[in-house]
Amino acid sequence: MTTVVKIGGARAVDPDGALADVASLVEDGEDVVLTHGGSTAVDETLAELGEEPTYVETPGGVVGRFTDERTMDVFKMVMPGKLNTDLVESLHNEGVDAVGLSGTDGKLLCGKRKSAVRVKEDGKKKIKRGDHSGTIESVNADLLETTLAGGYTPVVSVPILGTEQSGGYTAVNADADRAAAAIAGALEADLVVLTDVTGIYEDPDDESTKIDSAATPEEFAAVTDAAEGFMTKKVMAAEEALEGGAASVTVATANADDPISSALAGAGTTLEPGVLEPDGDEKTEQEAAE
């Protein structure tokens, strides 16, 4: 069984324990695909350049980054450039034959570019143009499987390869949690999402209310109701991973000893495929056809 691990990009996330754990898992013969975020580092680099990031709210209330052309240039510098290279370097120092890949390499992650997005500003719905973002529609699982079969550990970063209406391609931003979800689904893998909290809490301010697991639609509804802020997107990504074929999804802390192994053993909040509604697979197929 393959494990896909997503390391969050928040400053409060310490990746060292996860990287050491990846090395232990690989040494034991396990296949691991590592993915990572980096939104904080992108914002910090923009600030160093005297620029500010732009975040927008969708009509549905989800807040996300608006990636104009200049921000996209910085995004490409930071994500597949510095952050991905740093992780690959660290894994080599742990004895892991790591290979850095971006979503544009070998059409690893592809989807249509969205140059215009619907946003809500001052209570009004508007169209904001010039965005460089996309939603992943396909994963080159063969590329990852070939890399793993060769004894290498892929370290995957967005951007993804966005298709233009004209038929060409443009590198575009995509949510890192959803990228990890797409990969886990394509590989039918366990997905471990490492962040700076120990799981999903019924009360976001009280760690003692952590939800240990969900295996039914009713239990998943409680998880969805509990998710707030940044956790909302992680729960959305978890659902997409399971719909895509992932074996399980666990949200857990990176700031622990052996965080991946611990998550696979039951730490954090684990979501099983049973959380999907009975017609979940049919809905996914219909959406894919559309």
Secondary structure as UniProt FT lines:
FT   STRAND          2..7
FT   TURN            11..12
FT   HELIX           16..27
FT   TURN            28..29
FT   STRAND          31..36
FT   HELIX           39..48
FT   TURN            49..50
FT   STRAND          54..57
FT   TURN            59..60
FT   STRAND          63..66
FT   HELIX           69..76
FT   HELIX           77..83
FT   HELIX           84..93
FT   TURN            94..95
FT   STRAND          98..103
FT   HELIX           105..107
FT   STRAND          109..121
FT   TURN            122..123
FT   STRAND          124..134
FT   STRAND          138..139
FT   HELIX           141..149
FT   TURN            150..151
FT   STRAND          153..163
FT   TURN            165..166
FT   STRAND          169..173
FT   HELIX           176..187
FT   STRAND          190..195
FT   TURN            204..205
FT   HELIX           207..209
FT   STRAND          213..214
FT   HELIX           217..226
FT   HELIX           230..244
FT   STRAND          248..253
FT   HELIX           259..264
FT   TURN            265..266
FT   STRAND          269..271
FT   HELIX           273..275
FT   TURN            278..279
FT   HELIX           280..289
//
